[in-house]
Amino acid sequence: MLEPFLHANTIEAGLDEAGRGCLAGPVFAAAVILDPGFSHPLLNDSKQLSENARDELREIIEAEALAWAVAQVPPAEIDEINILWASVLAMHRAVDKLSIKPELLLVDGNRFKPYLGIPHTCIVKGDGKLAPIAAASILAKTHRDAYMKKLSEEHPEYGWERNKGYPTPEHRSAIIQYGQTIHHRKSFRLLPEATQGNLFEDLEDQL
């Protein structure tokens, strides 16, 4: 069972990200403020749920949360500041968009940068412990999945509607065959070292 809050009588926003380990696409983050009395039997860490359950919960959370917001950091910006701080920046941007100012940020994980004087608490595996973080994990994941499905219409060869930009064999094979797109993270190792080195050398020879 998830705990409904960390501290009673405090406006708490759960924060989580999605897409941190992907080769392509933005990293997304969500911030969610739930009513302390909110509960749902399916609510859990998004990674523990089926796609259908996540989609069902997204509608419920967006309808019943006191406030929620989703934000992203694109690949070029990820390459500039690295994926850890891009994930934190996406969380900050989500908090920026909340219609209610939280009194405490509940952050999934163990690293964060303070946000505008609002205190925060980092909770490792918090998406499986606290309802506001679990809700944020679901919104971040479902919004990012929908984004990658839409993006796959422009680049169907990479199978993003299935792999969502993660480093699956299908995705890596497509990079070998078709090369990179502007949606790939250039600072990530897209392919095994020998293959990627040859690919980059070939690309440089063509410039």
C-alpha positions as CSV (number, residue, x, y, z in Angstrom):
1,M,0.0,0.0,0.0
2,L,1.2,3.5,-0.9
3,E,1.3,6.1,1.8
4,P,-0.9,9.1,0.9
5,F,1.6,11.7,2.1
6,L,4.9,12.2,3.9
7,H,3.7,14.9,6.3
8,A,0.1,15.6,7.2
9,N,-1.3,19.1,6.7
10,T,1.3,20.0,4.1
11,I,0.8,20.7,0.4
12,E,3.1,18.1,-1.1
13,A,4.0,17.7,-4.8
14,G,5.3,14.4,-6.0
15,L,8.0,14.6,-8.7
16,D,9.2,11.9,-11.1
17,E,10.8,11.6,-14.5
18,A,10.5,9.3,-17.5
19,G,12.9,8.6,-20.4
20,R,16.2,9.0,-18.5
21,G,17.7,5.9,-20.1
22,C,16.6,6.5,-23.7
23,L,18.7,7.0,-26.7
24,A,16.1,9.3,-28.4
25,G,13.5,11.8,-27.4
26,P,13.2,14.3,-24.5
27,V,13.2,13.4,-20.8
28,F,9.8,14.2,-19.3
29,A,8.9,15.0,-15.7
30,A,5.6,15.4,-13.8
31,A,4.6,17.2,-10.6
32,V,1.4,16.1,-8.9
33,I,-0.5,17.4,-5.9
34,L,-3.1,14.9,-4.7
35,D,-5.8,15.4,-2.2
36,P,-4.7,13.6,1.0
37,G,-7.8,11.4,0.7
38,F,-7.1,10.3,-2.8
39,S,-6.7,6.6,-3.4
40,H,-7.0,4.1,-6.2
41,P,-6.4,0.3,-6.0
42,L,-4.2,0.4,-9.2
43,L,-2.0,3.3,-8.2
44,N,1.6,2.2,-8.1
45,D,5.0,2.8,-9.6
46,S,4.4,3.2,-13.4
47,K,7.0,0.5,-14.1
48,Q,4.9,-2.1,-12.3
49,L,1.7,-1.4,-14.4
50,S,0.6,-2.4,-17.8
51,E,0.2,0.3,-20.5
52,N,-3.6,0.0,-20.2
53,A,-3.5,0.5,-16.5
54,R,-1.2,3.5,-16.8
55,D,-3.5,5.1,-19.4
56,E,-6.5,4.5,-17.2
57,L,-4.8,6.1,-14.2
58,R,-3.6,9.0,-16.2
59,E,-7.2,10.0,-16.9
60,I,-8.1,9.6,-13.2
61,I,-5.1,11.5,-11.9
62,E,-5.6,14.4,-14.3
63,A,-9.3,14.6,-13.4
64,E,-8.9,14.3,-9.6
65,A,-5.5,15.8,-8.7
66,L,-5.6,19.1,-7.0
67,A,-2.9,20.2,-9.5
68,W,-0.6,18.5,-12.0
69,A,1.8,19.5,-14.7
70,V,4.2,17.8,-17.2
71,A,7.3,19.3,-18.7
72,Q,10.3,18.1,-20.8
73,V,13.9,18.8,-21.7
74,P,14.8,18.1,-25.3
75,P,17.8,16.0,-26.5
76,A,20.0,19.0,-27.4
77,E,19.6,20.4,-23.9
78,I,20.3,17.0,-22.4
79,D,23.5,16.9,-24.4
80,E,24.5,20.3,-22.9
81,I,23.9,19.6,-19.2
82,N,23.8,15.8,-19.0
83,I,20.9,13.6,-18.3
84,L,20.9,13.8,-14.5
85,W,20.6,17.5,-14.4
86,A,18.2,17.5,-17.4
87,S,15.9,15.2,-15.4
88,V,16.1,17.7,-12.5
89,L,15.5,20.6,-14.8
90,A,12.4,18.9,-16.2
91,M,11.1,18.5,-12.7
92,H,11.7,22.2,-12.0
93,R,9.8,23.1,-15.2
94,A,6.9,20.9,-14.1
95,V,6.7,22.6,-10.7
96,D,6.8,26.0,-12.5
97,K,3.6,25.0,-14.2
98,L,1.6,23.9,-11.2
99,S,-1.5,26.0,-10.4
100,I,-0.9,25.5,-6.7
101,K,2.4,26.3,-5.0
102,P,3.5,23.3,-3.0
103,E,5.0,23.5,0.5
104,L,7.2,20.4,0.0
105,L,8.6,18.6,-3.0
106,L,8.7,14.8,-2.8
107,V,11.4,13.7,-5.3
108,D,11.8,10.2,-6.6
109,G,15.5,9.3,-6.4
110,N,18.5,10.6,-4.5
111,R,19.7,13.7,-6.4
112,F,18.0,17.1,-6.8
113,K,18.8,20.8,-7.0
114,P,16.8,23.0,-4.6
115,Y,13.8,24.8,-6.3
116,L,13.2,28.4,-5.4
117,G,13.2,28.0,-1.7
118,I,10.7,25.2,-1.6
119,P,12.1,22.4,0.6
120,H,12.4,19.0,-0.8
121,T,12.9,15.4,0.3
122,C,14.5,12.8,-2.0
123,I,13.1,9.3,-1.6
124,V,14.8,6.3,-3.3
125,K,12.1,4.2,-5.1
126,G,9.6,6.8,-3.9
127,D,7.3,5.9,-6.8
128,G,6.6,2.6,-5.0
129,K,6.1,4.2,-1.6
130,L,4.2,7.5,-1.8
131,A,1.0,8.1,-3.8
132,P,2.0,11.6,-5.1
133,I,5.3,10.3,-6.5
134,A,3.5,7.3,-8.1
135,A,1.0,9.6,-9.7
136,A,3.9,11.7,-11.1
137,S,5.6,8.6,-12.4
138,I,2.4,7.7,-14.3
139,L,1.9,11.1,-15.8
140,A,5.5,11.4,-16.9
141,K,5.6,8.0,-18.4
142,T,2.2,8.2,-20.3
143,H,2.9,11.7,-21.6
144,R,6.3,10.7,-22.9
145,D,5.0,7.5,-24.4
146,A,2.3,9.5,-26.3
147,Y,5.0,11.9,-27.5
148,M,7.2,9.1,-28.8
149,K,4.3,7.4,-30.6
150,K,3.6,10.7,-32.3
151,L,7.2,11.2,-33.2
152,S,7.4,7.7,-34.7
153,E,5.0,8.9,-37.4
154,E,7.8,11.1,-38.7
155,H,10.5,8.4,-38.3
156,P,8.7,5.0,-38.5
157,E,12.0,3.1,-39.2
158,Y,13.1,3.4,-35.5
159,G,10.1,1.7,-34.0
160,W,9.6,4.4,-31.4
161,E,5.9,3.6,-31.1
162,R,7.1,0.3,-29.6
163,N,10.5,1.0,-27.9
164,K,9.8,4.6,-26.9
165,G,13.4,5.5,-27.7
166,Y,15.0,2.9,-25.3
167,P,18.1,1.0,-26.5
168,T,16.4,-2.1,-27.8
169,P,18.0,-4.3,-30.5
170,E,15.4,-3.0,-32.9
171,H,16.3,0.6,-32.2
172,R,20.1,0.0,-32.3
173,S,19.7,-1.8,-35.6
174,A,17.8,1.1,-37.1
175,I,20.6,3.5,-36.0
176,I,23.1,1.3,-37.8
177,Q,21.0,1.2,-40.9
178,Y,19.6,4.8,-41.0
179,G,21.9,6.8,-38.8
180,Q,20.9,9.3,-36.2
181,T,18.1,11.9,-36.2
182,I,17.8,15.3,-34.5
183,H,15.9,13.5,-31.8
184,H,18.8,11.3,-30.8
185,R,20.9,12.2,-27.8
186,K,24.4,12.8,-29.2
187,S,26.1,12.5,-25.8
188,F,24.8,8.9,-25.3
189,R,26.6,5.8,-26.6
190,L,24.0,4.9,-29.2
191,L,25.8,1.7,-30.2
192,P,28.4,-0.7,-28.9
193,E,31.8,1.1,-28.9
194,A,33.3,-0.5,-32.0
195,T,30.1,0.0,-34.1
196,Q,29.5,3.5,-32.9
197,G,33.1,4.5,-33.6
198,N,32.9,3.2,-37.2
199,L,29.6,4.9,-37.7
200,F,30.9,8.3,-36.5
201,E,34.0,7.9,-38.6
202,D,31.9,7.2,-41.7
203,L,29.7,10.2,-40.9
204,E,32.8,12.4,-40.5
205,D,34.2,11.2,-43.8
206,Q,31.0,12.3,-45.5
207,L,31.1,15.9,-44.1
